Amino acid sequence: MPDQLTLAAKSRTVLGKKVKNLRREGVLPANVYGRGVESTAIQLDGRDFRRAIGQAGIRSMFELSIEGEKESRHVLVRGLDREGGTGDPIHVDFYQVDLNRPIQTTTAIRLVGIPPAVTDLGGTLLQNLETVAIRCLPLDIPEAIELDVSSIENFELSLSVGDLEVPEGVEVLAASDIGVATVDAPRLTIEGEEEEGEELEGEEGEEGEAMEGEEGAESSAEGADEEA
């Protein structure tokens, strides 16, 4: 489990449509809830939140320190609304976890190593699965689960969920035969076809010139007949 970042927050009394005023001041409205936990309206600095998720990732666990509370809360981001769907965060839902109770979440898959099919055969490494669902205690959530791809020696080989290096205490919920990584063969250029295309193009050009010449000759002949 990577070091957790702490987010400072305050209780929020501004609700409904009036939260627009908070956003104008750079304040991010939020809620925190959990199993057996009463939902609480809070607010935090929008820049601090963007900095935290940029540094730790949106799937990380955070320590939420709410002003007036003696102990911080361990939370995960379970809902995030962004301006226009892709812009800055405008509302966030935090889920407070019980450190003694396993939870289901997702974590990233990180490829490590270099496949011989890339270095020796010129292929391209493809990652078909970016994240995987897991179950574990909150403090055991890994930053990422690694997959060593150095065993992919040719284009017929591939690695699946069953090949992941899963840390102790973590259960992977995805089927073991789901593909994760493979190496795509390079796309070879057939030089003969290119040369043939160029040759045909040249022949068409020559034929076009000949036709233009013939038309010119016919025009000259017609002009001569008229003069005659």
WOFEN-V237743 format. One record per residue. N is the residue number from 1. D_CENTER is the distance of its C-alpha to the mean C-alpha in whole Angstrom. Layout:
{{N	D_CENTER} {N	D_CENTER}}
//
This chain:
{{1	21} {2	20} {3	23} {4	22} {5	22} {6	25} {7	25} {8	28} {9	29} {10	32} {11	33} {12	33} {13	36} {14	34} {15	33} {16	33} {17	33} {18	34} {19	30} {20	30} {21	32} {22	30} {23	27} {24	30} {25	30} {26	27} {27	27} {28	24} {29	26} {30	25} {31	26} {32	26} {33	27} {34	28} {35	30} {36	33} {37	32} {38	33} {39	31} {40	31} {41	30} {42	29} {43	28} {44	26} {45	26} {46	23} {47	22} {48	22} {49	20} {50	17} {51	18} {52	18} {53	14} {54	14} {55	16} {56	15} {57	12} {58	12} {59	13} {60	16} {61	19} {62	21} {63	25} {64	26} {65	30} {66	31} {67	34} {68	38} {69	36} {70	37} {71	34} {72	31} {73	28} {74	25} {75	23} {76	19} {77	17} {78	18} {79	18} {80	16} {81	18} {82	17} {83	19} {84	19} {85	16} {86	13} {87	16} {88	17} {89	18} {90	21} {91	21} {92	20} {93	21} {94	22} {95	23} {96	26} {97	26} {98	29} {99	28} {100	31} {101	29} {102	26} {103	23} {104	20} {105	17} {106	13} {107	12} {108	10} {109	11} {110	12} {111	14} {112	17} {113	20} {114	21} {115	22} {116	25} {117	24} {118	22} {119	25} {120	28} {121	27} {122	25} {123	22} {124	18} {125	16} {126	13} {127	11} {128	11} {129	10} {130	7} {131	9} {132	13} {133	15} {134	18} {135	22} {136	23} {137	25} {138	23} {139	24} {140	23} {141	19} {142	18} {143	15} {144	14} {145	16} {146	16} {147	17} {148	20} {149	19} {150	23} {151	24} {152	23} {153	26} {154	26} {155	24} {156	26} {157	24} {158	21} {159	20} {160	19} {161	18} {162	22} {163	21} {164	19} {165	21} {166	21} {167	23} {168	26} {169	26} {170	23} {171	23} {172	20} {173	20} {174	19} {175	21} {176	22} {177	22} {178	18} {179	17} {180	14} {181	15} {182	18} {183	19} {184	20} {185	23} {186	24} {187	25} {188	29} {189	31} {190	34} {191	37} {192	39} {193	38} {194	37} {195	40} {196	42} {197	40} {198	41} {199	45} {200	45} {201	44} {202	47} {203	49} {204	48} {205	49} {206	52} {207	53} {208	52} {209	54} {210	57} {211	57} {212	57} {213	60} {214	62} {215	61} {216	63} {217	66} {218	66} {219	66} {220	69} {221	71} {222	71} {223	72} {224	75} {225	76} {226	76} {227	78} {228	80}}
//
